Amino acid sequence: MLEKINFPNDVKNLTKKEKIELAQEIREYILDVVSKNGGHLASNLGVVELTIALHSIYNTPEDKIIWDVGHQSYVHKILTGRKKELENMRKFGGIAGFPKTKESKYDAFNTGHSSTSISAGLGMARARDLKGKKNSVVAVIGDGALTGGMALEALNDVGFSKCNMTVILNDNEMSISQNKGGLNNLLGHLRTKRLYTRTNNLVKRGFSKIPKIGPKIVKRIQSLKMSMKQLLLKGNGMFFEDIGFTYLGPVDGHNITKLESILRLSQKIEGPVLIHVLTKKGKGYSIAEENPDKFHATSPFNIETGLAKTEKGKDFSSVFGDKLVKLAKKEDKIVAITASMKDGTGLREFQKQFPKRFFDVGIAEQHALTMAAGMAQEGMIPFVPIYSSFYQRAYDQVIHDIAMQNLPVIMCVDRAGIVGADGETHQGMLDMAFFRLVPNLVIMAPKNFRELEDMLEFAIKLKRPVVIRYPRGEEEKDQDIKENTNSKIELGKAEVLKSGTDITIVAIGKMVPRALKVARELAKKKKSVEVINARFLKPLDDNIIMKSIKRTKYVVTIEDGTKINGLATAVKELIVDKNIRSVRVKTFAYPDEYIRHGTVTELENLYNMSTKKIVEEIEKDIVSSKKNKIIKV
């Protein structure tokens, strides 16, 4: 069946039996691709029938389907002309793992972060109405994403707007980790509505067959509908209808016929509609069904066993988690807060050992940071590990609730810098730039695992708001960095790792070991290079860096972030502020653009960030300066 499907119209022409066969083949195809490439598996296996039903009923791209987060869009891509391209998904030069409007006219809106689809959908629906068009707008959002405050703000507005729009609540009782909170409890009550729905349909069909009086009886029964709902749903089930939606469901999300029927029904209803769809994450692959959190996003794996093809080594997240457990054993004021990412940020063991001091708030970064501020105000020591690209979602809370009050919240920025295959929505390029603007923040980045552990200890003693950023994956080792030679961390103090007289290299975080490699390569060209581990972006060590620059008159900055307002900007500001004249500056960082997907190695080569590329660029710069006799001031 899959060979026959190239675009949505091909799906519309299939029989019920053929659609069921298609669903099975799509599952097999996705399983094959993700087992080789890695990617989001469980979420895509869970929406196969739903996606087939959507493209059977709606006429895309005229009708708009917005996939919240977008990690469940692989089936959509298969059905909209990208079946073959899926084999190179998430690879450099291949299609993205998330919806991209530049990639296909069938992708209505770029997504990658949670809880945005309803807002975007309402914007499209209101624009449609202003233009006098009649197309449908559908937002598909998971129950986990519904815990995000933005989704609730949007639901409130949609319900009030009376706008024709459909929200499909894909309820699999999971986000990345098991869902938490009152909304999850609400959905638990709504799932019991299957009893009500089946009973209601049986009554309608039965009495409608009675001549003359049948329709009257049905009408009388329908007048009791609201009270029946209240009784069966214990009052909570009225939430969506109370805010202005027509609520339909729950419906079996793996039954294409029932899905198509309820989608057709929603098209006949005026105003906003919410369809509650029950699905199983990992559907059709038993190993993923039993371990949906593990297979939410996965590296390449063996289909038969579910085991990763390459064993995962020690990484910054696990080092953070292990160290936090050790610190928490000594200090009972330490608490850990996660926004539904306990496994990704290394907090699983902390939860096991300190369940009363562990708080999973769901996909709610804003709430997580302000709650941390409240705990800090009362004398606790909150650690909040969140991915760099997700810290963007709580920027105001960092400024207004933490930094402005100078509260000792320790913000651990995981996945800082290039993360690879997830692409532009997940690259952690901006955190140094936007955090550097905030008064009262101390910003640090460790060169290796040991320095991360030292920084965590230091942050507790500092008793002020701290940002510690670290990359995804393993540390980059270097022969000149010995495990037992880390100098003591002092506020705003850099670390000179190698002395030199010709060139000053100032690096931060994961780029420090690379700076040492660059120095050794340049030494082969008879260049004496001083290497400084900045350690702190804020406050920057003006003294050590200034003395070195004055001596060498040539400074190179290397950082795993954007060129704007990061380490390079800080060093250039220092040169201007201290009036250091006749200095040549060479910057290695990422440009003012969104970085595409690909492996970390591919992207570093593309943007001249590998050891080899950095050495080549410095050599070119030296030759150019001698040839043209130009000194940059």
Order of alpha helices (4+ residues) and beta strands (2+ residues): alpha-alpha-alpha-alpha-beta-alpha-alpha-beta-alpha-beta-alpha-alpha-alpha-alpha-alpha-beta-alpha-beta-alpha-alpha-beta-alpha-beta-alpha-beta-alpha-beta-alpha-beta-alpha-beta-beta-beta-alpha-beta-beta-alpha-beta-alpha-beta-alpha-alpha
